[in-house]
Amino acid sequence: MASVVTATEARVHFGEILRRVGEKGETVLVEKGGRLQAVVMGPAEYERLLARSQPGAWREKALRARRLVRAEAAVPPVHSAEEMIRTGREERDEHLNGLR
């Protein structure tokens, strides 16, 4: 949860604000005249937000997640529809030939 301070409070207590951000992972919003002027956050949070805003970053994350899911599930690759139909027909024919 972010805390809100005025610009004057931020100037007077800047060292304390840095400690809260660095040690506790807090985010501090700085207002001047009732309007948001700045946000003080830790470097990890900043990097996370920066990575989310880069074009194509979501695509790389999605591909990485897809690889992880496939690796964990160890699911065989999906074959083409034509190959699946051919295999199904071959299995059916073998079964029918066994009934004769």
C-alpha positions as a Markdown table, in Angstrom:
| # | Residue | x | y | z |
|---|---|---|---|---|
| 1 | Met | 0.0 | 0.0 | 0.0 |
| 2 | Ala | 1.3 | 3.4 | -0.9 |
| 3 | Ser | 1.5 | 6.3 | 1.6 |
| 4 | Val | 1.0 | 9.9 | 0.6 |
| 5 | Val | 3.1 | 12.8 | 1.7 |
| 6 | Thr | 3.2 | 16.5 | 0.7 |
| 7 | Ala | 6.2 | 17.8 | -1.1 |
| 8 | Thr | 7.3 | 19.7 | 2.0 |
| 9 | Glu | 7.1 | 16.5 | 4.1 |
| 10 | Ala | 9.1 | 14.7 | 1.4 |
| 11 | Arg | 11.8 | 17.4 | 1.5 |
| 12 | Val | 12.1 | 17.5 | 5.3 |
| 13 | His | 11.9 | 13.7 | 5.7 |
| 14 | Phe | 13.6 | 12.4 | 2.6 |
| 15 | Gly | 16.1 | 10.2 | 4.4 |
| 16 | Glu | 13.2 | 8.5 | 6.3 |
| 17 | Ile | 11.2 | 8.1 | 3.1 |
| 18 | Leu | 14.3 | 6.4 | 1.4 |
| 19 | Arg | 14.6 | 4.1 | 4.4 |
| 20 | Arg | 10.9 | 3.1 | 4.2 |
| 21 | Val | 11.1 | 2.4 | 0.5 |
| 22 | Gly | 14.4 | 0.5 | 0.7 |
| 23 | Glu | 13.8 | -1.5 | 3.9 |
| 24 | Lys | 10.1 | -2.0 | 3.8 |
| 25 | Gly | 9.4 | -2.0 | 0.1 |
| 26 | Glu | 6.9 | 0.8 | 0.5 |
| 27 | Thr | 5.8 | 3.1 | -2.3 |
| 28 | Val | 5.4 | 6.8 | -1.4 |
| 29 | Leu | 3.3 | 9.2 | -3.4 |
| 30 | Val | 4.4 | 12.9 | -3.2 |
| 31 | Glu | 1.7 | 15.5 | -3.7 |
| 32 | Lys | 2.0 | 19.3 | -4.1 |
| 33 | Gly | -1.1 | 21.4 | -3.9 |
| 34 | Gly | -3.2 | 18.3 | -3.7 |
| 35 | Arg | -2.0 | 16.9 | -7.0 |
| 36 | Leu | 0.3 | 13.9 | -7.5 |
| 37 | Gln | 3.8 | 15.1 | -8.5 |
| 38 | Ala | 6.1 | 12.1 | -8.0 |
| 39 | Val | 6.3 | 8.5 | -6.9 |
| 40 | Val | 9.1 | 7.1 | -4.8 |
| 41 | Met | 9.5 | 3.3 | -5.2 |
| 42 | Gly | 12.2 | 0.7 | -4.8 |
| 43 | Pro | 14.3 | -0.4 | -7.8 |
| 44 | Ala | 12.8 | -3.9 | -8.0 |
| 45 | Glu | 9.3 | -2.4 | -8.4 |
| 46 | Tyr | 10.6 | 0.2 | -10.9 |
| 47 | Glu | 12.2 | -2.6 | -13.0 |
| 48 | Arg | 9.0 | -4.7 | -12.9 |
| 49 | Leu | 7.0 | -1.7 | -14.2 |
| 50 | Leu | 9.6 | -0.9 | -16.8 |
| 51 | Ala | 9.6 | -4.4 | -18.1 |
| 52 | Arg | 5.8 | -4.4 | -18.4 |
| 53 | Ser | 5.9 | -1.2 | -20.5 |
| 54 | Gln | 8.4 | -2.4 | -23.1 |
| 55 | Pro | 6.8 | -3.4 | -26.4 |
| 56 | Gly | 6.9 | -7.1 | -26.9 |
| 57 | Ala | 7.8 | -7.9 | -23.3 |
| 58 | Trp | 4.4 | -9.6 | -22.8 |
| 59 | Arg | 5.0 | -11.9 | -25.8 |
| 60 | Glu | 8.4 | -13.1 | -24.4 |
| 61 | Lys | 6.7 | -13.8 | -21.0 |
| 62 | Ala | 3.9 | -15.7 | -22.7 |
| 63 | Leu | 6.3 | -17.8 | -24.8 |
| 64 | Arg | 8.4 | -18.5 | -21.6 |
| 65 | Ala | 5.2 | -19.5 | -19.8 |
| 66 | Arg | 4.2 | -21.8 | -22.7 |
| 67 | Arg | 7.6 | -23.5 | -22.6 |
| 68 | Leu | 7.3 | -24.1 | -18.9 |
| 69 | Val | 3.8 | -25.5 | -19.1 |
| 70 | Arg | 4.8 | -27.9 | -21.9 |
| 71 | Ala | 7.9 | -29.0 | -20.0 |
| 72 | Glu | 6.0 | -29.7 | -16.8 |
| 73 | Ala | 3.1 | -31.4 | -18.4 |
| 74 | Ala | 5.3 | -33.5 | -20.7 |
| 75 | Val | 2.4 | -33.6 | -23.2 |
| 76 | Pro | 3.3 | -35.0 | -26.6 |
| 77 | Pro | 3.1 | -32.5 | -29.4 |
| 78 | Val | -0.3 | -32.1 | -31.1 |
| 79 | His | -0.4 | -33.7 | -34.6 |
| 80 | Ser | -2.1 | -32.2 | -37.6 |
| 81 | Ala | -5.8 | -33.0 | -38.1 |
| 82 | Glu | -5.0 | -35.0 | -41.2 |
| 83 | Glu | -2.5 | -37.2 | -39.3 |
| 84 | Met | -5.0 | -37.7 | -36.4 |
| 85 | Ile | -7.8 | -38.8 | -38.9 |
| 86 | Arg | -5.4 | -41.1 | -40.7 |
| 87 | Thr | -4.3 | -42.7 | -37.4 |
| 88 | Gly | -7.9 | -43.1 | -36.3 |
| 89 | Arg | -8.9 | -44.7 | -39.5 |
| 90 | Glu | -6.0 | -47.2 | -39.3 |
| 91 | Glu | -6.9 | -48.1 | -35.8 |
| 92 | Arg | -10.5 | -48.6 | -36.8 |
| 93 | Asp | -9.6 | -50.7 | -39.8 |
| 94 | Glu | -7.3 | -52.9 | -37.7 |
| 95 | His | -10.2 | -53.4 | -35.2 |
| 96 | Leu | -12.7 | -54.3 | -38.0 |
| 97 | Asn | -10.2 | -56.7 | -39.5 |
| 98 | Gly | -9.8 | -58.4 | -36.2 |
| 99 | Leu | -13.6 | -59.0 | -36.1 |
| 100 | Arg | -13.6 | -61.0 | -39.4 |
